[in-house]
Structures are given as structure tokens and as C-alpha cells.
Amino acid sequence: MERLVGIDYGRKRVGVAASDPLGIFASALETVHSAKIIEYLKKYAETETIKLFVVGYPVNMNGKPSEAQKDVDVFLKQLAKAFPDIPVVKEDERFTSVLAHRAMIDGGMKKSDRRDKNSVDKISAAIILQGYLETSNVNAVSEITELVSAQRAYEMNSKIITISDQMLTTINQMK
């Protein structure tokens, strides 16, 4: 089954997360050294079908590019070259590290374990991916709702036409 892969790219480490096969929730997978991320993703792609990459894109609070954006742009080119048939979406990664720390605290992780940057990176990747999934799932639900409404309208119109035809037949028989 297809999965979406979330990536929190950094100069030293890269957090990686994956969706469940239905694309409902994200799970942290691994933290990989930056120099080995393409190799890791190729190996992952041997066992799982990747439908889409969701890459955290660093933007400052004022919406302007951050310093780290240059590094991510270089990585995006490498990713596109290594996986030319898999689309890539850039997702705002502001506050993901803060949210990752909060998730570790809320999850009861020990303070010594929370200092491990590997945990922060892979949890950040999961947060980036989950944000994308929630947005795309909301859009999908809206589209399904519109389709269902259109189908119901079509069915109602069909019933009205059938009743009208029956009435005309009855009127013609009365003549």
C-alpha cells in the first residue's frame, strides 16, 4: 500500500516519518544522518510504495526565507533527482521543534531522553506530515461531501422525472 513520507531536513540530521496506508496518521520512523538520507529513502522505497514526500520548509515568522532554506532547497533537488516520479510538497515547519518537545513532555518522556535531538527530529517529521495529512483529509472530506450532495440531487431529479412521466402517462390515458 502507498505511504506518504514526511521529512524534517537539517544539515546534520534528518527526521523521517511515514503515514499509515490509509493516509490518516503519521508515525515517526527514524533520524538519519543528512549525508545518508537519499540512500535511506531508496532502501525504504524497496519495501514500501511512496506516494508523496512532504518536506518541512523553513520560513521565518515574517514569511521570508530562513537561513536553513538554502540547505533544504539543495536537498529538494537531490530528492527530485533520486525520485523523479514521486511528487514533493513543501510544508511550513514553523514551531515543529517546539511541538515535538511538547509531545515528548506530554508523552511522559524523561528529561534525559528529551535532550536527544534524534527524537526531536523524527517527531518533528511526524508533526510536519500529520499537518499535511489533516489538511489534505479535510479537503478530501469536502470533495466527498460535494459528490454525495450532487449524487443525491441527481437521484431526486431522476425520481421527479419518473413521477412526471407517470403523471403524463396517466393523463394521456384519461383522454
C-alpha positions in Angstrom: 0.0 0.0 0.0 1.1 3.6 -0.6 2.5 5.8 2.1 3.4 9.4 2.4 6.8 10.2 3.8 7.4 13.3 6.0 10.9 14.8 6.2 12.4 17.3 8.6 15.7 18.1 6.9 18.7 19.5 8.8 22.4 20.0 8.0 23.4 17.1 10.4 20.3 15.0 10.8 17.0 14.3 9.0 13.9 13.2 10.8 11.7 10.8 8.8 8.1 9.8 9.3 5.5 7.8 7.3 1.8 7.7 7.1 -0.3 4.7 7.6 -1.5 3.1 4.4 -4.8 5.0 4.5 -3.1 8.3 4.9 -4.8 9.2 8.2 -2.0 9.4 10.7 1.8 9.9 10.7 4.3 7.9 12.7 7.9 8.9 13.4 10.3 6.4 11.8 13.9 7.3 12.1 16.5 10.0 12.3 19.2 9.6 9.6 22.5 11.5 9.0 22.0 14.1 6.3 24.6 12.5 4.0 22.7 9.2 4.1 19.1 10.3 3.7 18.8 9.6 -0.1 20.2 6.1 0.5 17.8 5.5 3.4 14.8 6.6 1.4 15.8 4.4 -1.5 16.0 1.4 0.8 12.7 2.3 2.4 11.2 2.5 -1.1 12.2 -1.1 -1.8 9.7 -2.3 0.9 7.1 0.5 0.8 5.4 2.3 -2.1 6.0 6.1 -1.6 3.1 8.1 -3.0 4.4 11.6 -1.9 7.2 13.3 0.0 6.2 16.1 2.5 9.2 18.1 3.3 9.3 20.7 6.1 10.1 24.0 4.6 11.8 26.6 6.9 10.2 30.0 6.8 10.8 32.9 9.3 7.9 34.3 11.3 7.6 37.2 8.8 7.1 34.7 6.0 10.5 35.3 4.4 13.1 32.5 3.7 15.1 31.4 6.7 18.8 30.6 6.7 18.1 26.9 6.6 16.0 27.2 3.4 19.1 27.1 1.2 20.0 23.7 2.6 16.5 22.4 2.1 16.4 23.6 -1.5 19.6 21.7 -2.2 18.1 18.6 -0.6 14.9 19.0 -2.7 16.9 18.9 -5.9 18.7 15.8 -4.7 15.3 14.2 -3.8 13.8 15.1 -7.2 16.8 13.6 -9.0 16.7 10.4 -6.9 12.9 10.0 -7.1 11.7 11.8 -10.3 8.3 10.1 -10.3 7.3 10.9 -6.7 5.8 14.4 -6.1 7.2 16.6 -3.3 5.1 19.0 -1.2 6.7 21.7 0.9 5.0 22.1 4.3 5.6 25.0 6.7 7.7 23.7 9.5 7.5 26.6 11.9 7.1 25.5 15.6 7.6 21.8 14.8 10.5 21.5 17.2 8.5 23.3 19.9 5.6 21.0 19.3 7.9 17.9 19.3 9.2 18.9 22.7 5.7 19.4 24.0 4.7 16.0 22.6 7.6 14.3 24.4 6.7 16.0 27.7 3.0 15.1 27.3 4.0 11.6 26.4 5.9 11.3 29.7 9.4 11.1 28.1 12.2 11.5 30.6 14.1 14.8 30.5 17.4 13.0 29.6 15.6 11.3 26.6 14.1 14.7 25.5 17.6 16.1 25.1 18.3 13.5 22.3 18.0 15.6 19.1 17.3 12.4 17.1 13.9 12.1 18.9 13.1 15.7 18.2 13.9 15.4 14.5 11.8 12.3 13.9 8.9 13.6 15.9 9.1 16.9 14.0 8.9 14.9 10.8 5.8 13.2 12.1 4.3 16.6 13.0 5.0 18.0 9.6 3.4 15.0 7.9 0.4 15.0 10.2 -0.2 18.7 9.5 -0.3 17.9 5.8 -2.5 14.8 6.2 -5.0 16.8 8.3 -5.2 19.5 5.6 -5.5 17.1 2.7 -8.0 14.9 4.5 -10.2 17.9 5.3 -10.1 18.7 1.6 -10.9 15.1 0.7 -13.9 15.1 3.0 -15.2 18.3 1.5 -14.9 16.8 -2.0 -16.7 13.6 -0.9 -19.5 15.6 0.7 -19.9 17.6 -2.6 -20.0 14.4 -4.6 -22.6 12.9 -2.3 -24.7 16.0 -2.4 -24.5 16.0 -6.2 -25.4 12.3 -6.3 -28.5 12.9 -4.1 -29.6 15.8 -6.3 -29.3 13.6 -9.4 -31.3 10.9 -7.7 -34.0 13.3 -6.7 -34.2 14.8 -10.2 -34.5 11.2 -11.6 -37.4 10.5 -9.2 -39.1 13.7 -10.2 -38.7 12.9 -13.9 -40.1 9.4 -13.3 -43.1 10.7 -11.4 -43.7 13.4 -14.1 -43.6 10.7 -16.8 -46.0 8.6 -14.9 -48.4 11.5 -14.4 -48.2 12.3 -18.1 -48.9 8.7 -19.0 -51.9 8.7 -16.6 -53.3 12.0 -18.1 -52.9 10.7 -21.7 -54.7 7.5 -20.7 -57.6 9.6 -19.3 -58.1 11.4 -22.6 
